[in-house]
Amino acid sequence: MYKLRILPAAQKDLDALPHKVFTAIKSKVLRLADNPRPYGVIKLTNDEGYRIRLWDYRVLYRINNKSKEILIYRVKHRKEAYR
């Protein structure tokens, strides 16, 4: 089981989301602790990390297998996620 860490920038992104979107993303993020590479996850090419998508939103994160930790660093709308 992996430990989840959310960076302040990602927390700010989460706080700005509508309640319905926040609840759905929260559920998906909590499942990452059991399986950090679920079906549909994409490894990013320009950045070190992975992304999962939910509707028009992207959750960007990195996995540290040595310390069994997942670092969530951005939660953005797809238009802004990769800037």
Beta strands, then each sheet from edge to edge (+ up, - down):
strand 1: 3-6
strand 2: 42-43
strand 3: 50-54
strand 4: 57-64
strand 5: 69-77
sheet 1: 1+ 5+ 4- 3+ 2-
end
